[in-house]
Amino acid sequence: MTFLIEYDKQPQRFLKKSDKHIVRRIMDKIDEVLPNNPVPTDAVSIVGEHSVFRIRIGDYRAIYRINYETNKIIIFKLDKRGKVYD
């Protein structure tokens, strides 16, 4: 089962303002891992949230929600480790 990846407004803004090599690294990781395996072994569940996980991409974190009914993964936060949890 393949999942469709969608980006919320905050991740879109973050990707637009970031350096190209950082964007490429983040996009490669997301596109390579999440569509076929929405909960990879290095994903961590966010406590207190249902179907919300984070993956680590170097110094960056992507926080996403999985919707199993529509086969979508919505990435709603993307930033450096220190800022993503604010």
Protein Blocks (a to p, Z undefined) as FASTA:
>chain_A
ZZdddddfklmmmmmmpcfklmmmmmmmmmmmmmmmmbafkbccdehiahiacddehjac
cdddddfklopacdfbdcdfklmmZZ
